[in-house]
Amino acid sequence: HHTRPLRRVGALIGAPALLPYLSARQNLEILAQLYQETPSTRIDEVLELVGLEGDAKRRAGQFSTGMKQRLGIAMSLLHKPELLILDEPTNGMDPAGMYEIRNLLSHLSDQDVTVFISSHLLHEIEQICDRVAVLKKGKMVAQGQVTDLLGENKTVKLRVPSPQQTAQLLRQLSDSLDIRSNGAYVTVSGLPSEQIITHLVSNGIIPSEVKTGTLDFEHIYLQLTNGESKEVANVLDHVSEPVMD
């Protein structure tokens, strides 16, 4: 019975395997026969979940890339899996479709379905996921709670009269600081705002505006995969248990 656990897993890896000459409903009906004991009402449920109830009779070959992706997700949900594995689930979708799929995945999570996503759309990962694992060249370089990762990486945005001079002064504090200039603003991560302001004021630069925030996940990902920041990896190390050797 070594394949029995797979009955509790749903997956969509890459492009869905559809029969283009059959309708969306017929594709699901064939799959339902393989699973056995799948009521026809379940087909209606998954079509509605992914927003294809109005296109159930259309041939899959006429679908756009995003609609095919929706049908693939419906197929992976047909047997009510406890674990759902998805690779780039919003591939080819317009913004409205992406929003709907994000809501669907959040709904599934609330229904005790574990959703495992592989994606390069980092803003989506930040919005959807509770935990993340970052891979570099096939090896995991960090993992942990998204809230812990974002919460520990504070940024300070300052409006100053001379951004270039300000950046040079801040680099005196630490070589590892992430400093970015944009117009009249300088954004710094890696030090508390009090230390930054004290250093600038003591050197004759008084910011006219100070805002604090956090780095987005995309920036943190680039730091991790480019090897620019050991501090970010350390944040994840202490909030998570290893999932692999």
N, C-alpha and C positions, 0 to 999 in steps of 0.2 A: 504493500500500500504506500510505496514511497512517493507516488504522484498525488496522493489525496490532499496534501496541503495546498497544492496548486489550485484546487477548486475554490479556495478562499482568496485568490489573488486575481486582480484584473490588471491589464497592462495595455498601454498604447506606446510602442517604441517605433519612432519614425513614422512614415506615412501609413495610414490604415489600409489593411488588405480588403478592398471592397470589390464586389462584382458589379462593374459599371453598367451592365445592361439590365440589372434588377433595381427595383425601387429601394428606398431607404428601409421601408418596412420589410420587404422581402429579404434584404440582407440580414436584418435582425431575426427574422423568422427561421432562416437556415441555421443561424448560430444558436437559437433557442432549442432547436432539435438536438443539437450536439450536447447541450447542457442537460436536457431532459427535465421534466417536472417544472418547466418555466411557463407560467400562465401567460396567455396572450395579453392580459392587462399590463403585464410588466413591460411589454414592448411600448405600449402607450405611455407608460410612466417615464421611461428613459428618453423617448422622443420629446416629451414635454420638458424634461429636465435640461436638455441641451438646446431647446428652442427650435426643434425641427418638426413639431406636430403639424404645421401647415404645409410641410414639404414631404410628408411621409410617402406619398404616391409617386413622387418624382424619381426618375432614374438617377442613381448615384453618379453616373458618368456626366450628368449635366450640372453637378454641384461645383461650386467654387472651391478653392483650396480650403478656405475657412469652414465651409459647410461639410466638406469631407472630414475635416478634423473633428467637428462636432459629432458626426456619425460614428467616427472611430471611438470617441469617448463614450457614446451611448452603448456601443458594442462591449466596451470594457466594463460597463456598469450593469450589464444585463443580468448577471447571476448574483447580484448583490455582494460584491467582494468586501472582505474586511481590510484588505490592503490593495491600494490602487497605485500603480507605478506609471508615471507619465513622463514622456520626453518632449519638451517644447510644446505643451498642450495648447497654446494659443497661436501656433504657427499659421500665418496666412489670414488671420482674422483682422477685421477692422476694430477701431477703439471700442465700439459698442459691444461687439462680440467678445472681446477680451475682458471687458467689465463683467459681462454675464457669466463667463467661465470662471472668473475669479470668485464671483458670488456663489457659483455652483460648488466649487472646491471648498469654500468656507462652510457651506451648508453640509457637505458630506463629512467634513471634519466634526461638525456639531453632532452628526448622527453616528459618531464612533467609528468612522472609516479613516484609517491611516492613509494619508496621501503622500507619496514619495515623488518629488518632482526633480527632473534634471532640466536646467534652463540657463541660457545666457542673458535672458531679460531680467537683469538684476533688480530693477525697480519692482517687477512683479514678485520676485522672491521676497523682497522686503515687505511687500504688502500682504502676501499670502501666508508665508511660512512662520512657524514657531521656532524651528531650529534649522541651522544651516551647516553644511560641510563644504569647505572650499578645496578644490582639487587643482594641483599644478603638475602637469606632465604625468598624470595618472596616479599621483600620490596625494593623500589628504594632508594639507598644511595647517588646517584649523577647523574647529567645529564648536558649536555651542548655541545658546539661545540668541535669537536675533536682537531681542531687547537688550541683553547684556552687551552684545557687541556694539550696538549703536550708542547705548547709554554711556559707555566708557570712553568713547572717542569724541571729546568735547572740542568745539571750535569756537574761536573768538574772532568776530568781524569788527574791524575798526575803520572809521572814517578819519583820515589824517591829512594834513596839508601837504606832506611829502611822502608818498607811498614807497618810493625807492629808498630814501634815507631810513624810513621806518623798518623796512625789510632788512637792511644792513645791520641796524642796531639790534633787531631781534635775533639775528643769527649769532650774535655774541653770546646769547644765553645758552644756545645748544645747536650743534651741527645737525641734529636729527629732527629739528622742527620742520613741519610742513608749512611753508609760507607761500601764499599766492596773492598776487596783486591784480586788481580789476578796477580800472579807473581811479577814483579817489579812495578806494577801499583796499585794505589788506586783511586777508583771512589767515589765521594761525591755528594750528592744532598741535597739541603736545604739551601745553603748559596752562595752568589756571589763569583766568583773566586778571586776578589781582597782581600776580607776578609780572605779567606783561605790561599792565598799565603803570605799575611802580617803576619799572625799568625805563619806559618811554618818558614819563614825566621827569624822572631824574636826569634825563638827557635832553630836556627842553622840548619834547614833543607831547602836546596835549591833544588826545583824540576828541573830536567833537561828537562822536557817536560810537557806542559800543554795544554789540549784540552777541549773545552766546547761543550756541546750538550744538548740533551733532553732525558728524560726517554721514553722508548717505552710503548705502551698502556698496554702490558701484565704486566709490573712491576707496573704501576699505578693501574691496576685492582687488583693485589694482595694486594697492600697497602690498597685500599679501602675495600676489602672484608675481610681482616684479621684485620682491625681496627688499622693498624700501623701508619696511617698518617691522621690527621685531616686537615692538610694544603691542601692536594689534594682535599678533598671534598669541602673546602672553595673556591677553584678556580672555581669549577663548579657552586657553589651556586650563585656567583655574575655575571655569564655570561648567566644565563638561567632563564626562567620563569617556574614555576611548571606546570607539565602536569597532576598531580593527587594529591589527598589529602593524 
